[in-house]
Amino acid sequence: MYPSRFRYEAPRSLDEAIGLLHDGGDYAKVLAGGQSLVPLMKLRFASPDLIVDINNLPGLDYHRADPDGTLRVGALCRHADLERSALLKTTQPTMAAAAPVIADPIVRNRGTLVGSLCHADPQGDWASVVMALGGSVVARGPGGRRTIPIADFVTGPFQNVLDPDEIAVEAVIPAAQGQRAGGYLKLERRVGDFATVGVAVAVETSGDTVTRAGIALTGVGGSTIAATAAAGALTGGPLTADRIGQAADLAAEAAQPRTDHRGSAEYKRHMVRTFVTRILTRIGEAGPAATAGSPARADGTRGGLGGSSPRDDTGRAA
Ligand SMILES: Cc1cc2nc3c(=O)[nH]c(=O)nc-3n(C[C@H](O)[C@H](O)[C@H](O)COP(=O)(O)OP(=O)(O)OC[C@H]3O[C@@H](n4cnc5c(N)ncnc54)[C@H](O)[C@@H]3O)c2cc1C
């Protein structure tokens, strides 16, 4: 099907883009990678009057670390940029594990992390990853700039708190306070599919003690789920089998899966428990400086885990 008729604008500055959105009111839409918006328009689930294409805006295609380790991902940074990023491989294990399992190479070449957060699909992988890492979104509108924690940014399925004339300009991941380790595991029916179940885990350790933990779930509820009780069970002590088991049970309890063509609710809950256990056990066994890669697995799970030290591709710290 063809989209309904719309006006198309491709501004050259952020101020111009915000002005167009302001004048366009509720019926204007930002176009970033177009990998979610265009299919929706072709199916006529979305029929905006005005498309504001931000791909010509200068200086938004970055991802970089501040001197203190804070990571910033600009609105035009593509999934593929993150998949290939040496910075992520050495400093952001949860993100590095997730980047290669988003969709397929064609979608990854155009789609953006920030667009994925804005789209707020309960099956979107990046929202869980950013949630596990305690990240936020920076928005710019006529009234200036504001920073919104990801837990407040996503308000429901395909809903976010942006005003119609605001543009999300970057996502921010706070610096780790200790050694960072983590992983992302995803169950999918075939490579490139959306998650049947996805689990993002990020932990920070000082010595043997977990000082911060984040666990978030993809595809097992009406929106991305922050498993805060599960993460809380990990902090303040070492990654023992008992604590891992408790966190895995609490994460499974936090899931709100529904039985559908991808599997029963019970099966999906079981997969949440399994993924949390798998990621944390591997981190615990290997120590925060070790990693496993992100190969496609025969059991339909993809993703990996790692620590924040330089490493080779054999699973050993380099
Ligand atoms: C075949 C296929 C498979 C896919 N599989 C997966 C998958 O496995 N996992 C996954 O996570 N995703 C998947 N996706 C979605 C993909 O990751 C999209 O790239 C992503 O959801 C949206 O990013 P985008 O840059 O393409 O945004 P767009 O499609 O351009 O926009 C999406 C929405 O966000 C808004 N928006 C975008 N950027 C901004 C901004 N800067 N400020 C304000 N609003 C903004 C738009 O107005 C629109 O409402 C898949 C898509 C396809 C087509």
Ligand as a Chemical Component Dictionary entry (heavy atoms), coordinates in Angstrom:
data_LIG
# 
_chem_comp.id                   LIG 
_chem_comp.type                 NON-POLYMER 
_chem_comp.pdbx_formal_charge   0 
_chem_comp.three_letter_code    LIG 
# 
loop_
_chem_comp_atom.comp_id 
_chem_comp_atom.atom_id 
_chem_comp_atom.alt_atom_id 
_chem_comp_atom.type_symbol 
_chem_comp_atom.charge 
_chem_comp_atom.model_Cartn_x 
_chem_comp_atom.model_Cartn_y 
_chem_comp_atom.model_Cartn_z 
_chem_comp_atom.pdbx_ordinal 
LIG C1  C1  C 0 12.314 -5.624 8.891  1  
LIG C2  C2  C 0 12.568 -4.873 10.159 2  
LIG C3  C3  C 0 13.043 -5.562 11.267 3  
LIG C4  C4  C 0 13.284 -4.888 12.457 4  
LIG N1  N1  N 0 13.773 -5.593 13.528 5  
LIG C5  C5  C 0 14.062 -4.951 14.668 6  
LIG C6  C6  C 0 14.614 -5.640 15.777 7  
LIG O1  O1  O 0 14.880 -6.835 15.741 8  
LIG N2  N2  N 0 14.863 -4.945 16.903 9  
LIG C7  C7  C 0 14.629 -3.607 16.995 10 
LIG O2  O2  O 0 14.887 -3.021 18.049 11 
LIG N3  N3  N 0 14.117 -2.910 15.956 12 
LIG C8  C8  C 0 13.844 -3.559 14.808 13 
LIG N4  N4  N 0 13.331 -2.838 13.745 14 
LIG C9  C9  C 0 13.082 -1.393 13.904 15 
LIG C10 C10 C 0 14.365 -0.606 13.619 16 
LIG O3  O3  O 0 15.292 -0.837 14.669 17 
LIG C11 C11 C 0 14.137 0.908  13.512 18 
LIG O4  O4  O 0 15.308 1.426  12.972 19 
LIG C12 C12 C 0 13.865 1.664  14.780 20 
LIG O5  O5  O 0 12.785 1.115  15.490 21 
LIG C13 C13 C 0 13.466 3.122  14.514 22 
LIG O6  O6  O 0 14.575 3.880  14.174 23 
LIG P1  P1  P 0 14.544 4.812  12.897 24 
LIG O7  O7  O 0 15.751 5.678  12.988 25 
LIG O8  O8  O 0 14.409 3.970  11.696 26 
LIG O9  O9  O 0 13.254 5.712  13.189 27 
LIG P2  P2  P 0 12.077 6.199  12.213 28 
LIG O10 O10 O 0 11.428 5.042  11.552 29 
LIG O11 O11 O 0 12.558 7.298  11.339 30 
LIG O12 O12 O 0 11.083 6.814  13.314 31 
LIG C14 C14 C 0 10.407 5.990  14.227 32 
LIG C15 C15 C 0 9.519  6.879  15.127 33 
LIG O13 O13 O 0 10.337 7.648  16.005 34 
LIG C16 C16 C 0 10.196 9.046  15.731 35 
LIG N5  N5  N 0 11.555 9.614  15.763 36 
LIG C17 C17 C 0 12.665 9.086  15.176 37 
LIG N6  N6  N 0 13.745 9.810  15.480 38 
LIG C18 C18 C 0 13.306 10.825 16.250 39 
LIG C19 C19 C 0 13.965 11.917 16.880 40 
LIG N7  N7  N 0 15.278 12.102 16.772 41 
LIG N8  N8  N 0 13.222 12.773 17.613 42 
LIG C20 C20 C 0 11.867 12.615 17.722 43 
LIG N9  N9  N 0 11.206 11.581 17.153 44 
LIG C21 C21 C 0 11.909 10.703 16.425 45 
LIG C22 C22 C 0 9.524  9.137  14.368 46 
LIG O14 O14 O 0 8.746  10.316 14.232 47 
LIG C23 C23 C 0 8.664  7.891  14.363 48 
LIG O15 O15 O 0 7.479  8.113  15.092 49 
LIG C24 C24 C 0 13.057 -3.486 12.539 50 
LIG C25 C25 C 0 12.593 -2.786 11.432 51 
LIG C26 C26 C 0 12.350 -3.472 10.236 52 
LIG C27 C27 C 0 11.850 -2.703 9.055  53 
# 
loop_
_chem_comp_bond.comp_id 
_chem_comp_bond.atom_id_1 
_chem_comp_bond.atom_id_2 
_chem_comp_bond.value_order 
_chem_comp_bond.pdbx_ordinal 
LIG C1  C2  SING 1  
LIG C2  C3  SING 2  
LIG C2  C26 DOUB 3  
LIG C3  C4  DOUB 4  
LIG C4  N1  SING 5  
LIG C4  C24 SING 6  
LIG N1  C5  DOUB 7  
LIG C5  C6  SING 8  
LIG C5  C8  SING 9  
LIG C6  O1  DOUB 10 
LIG C6  N2  SING 11 
LIG N2  C7  SING 12 
LIG C7  O2  DOUB 13 
LIG C7  N3  SING 14 
LIG N3  C8  DOUB 15 
LIG C8  N4  SING 16 
LIG N4  C9  SING 17 
LIG N4  C24 SING 18 
LIG C9  C10 SING 19 
LIG C10 O3  SING 20 
LIG C10 C11 SING 21 
LIG C11 O4  SING 22 
LIG C11 C12 SING 23 
LIG C12 O5  SING 24 
LIG C12 C13 SING 25 
LIG C13 O6  SING 26 
LIG O6  P1  SING 27 
LIG P1  O7  DOUB 28 
LIG P1  O8  SING 29 
LIG P1  O9  SING 30 
LIG O9  P2  SING 31 
LIG P2  O10 DOUB 32 
LIG P2  O11 SING 33 
LIG P2  O12 SING 34 
LIG O12 C14 SING 35 
LIG C14 C15 SING 36 
LIG C15 O13 SING 37 
LIG C15 C23 SING 38 
LIG O13 C16 SING 39 
LIG C16 N5  SING 40 
LIG C16 C22 SING 41 
LIG N5  C17 SING 42 
LIG N5  C21 SING 43 
LIG C17 N6  DOUB 44 
LIG N6  C18 SING 45 
LIG C18 C19 SING 46 
LIG C18 C21 DOUB 47 
LIG C19 N7  SING 48 
LIG C19 N8  DOUB 49 
LIG N8  C20 SING 50 
LIG C20 N9  DOUB 51 
LIG N9  C21 SING 52 
LIG C22 O14 SING 53 
LIG C22 C23 SING 54 
LIG C23 O15 SING 55 
LIG C24 C25 DOUB 56 
LIG C25 C26 SING 57 
LIG C26 C27 SING 58 
# 
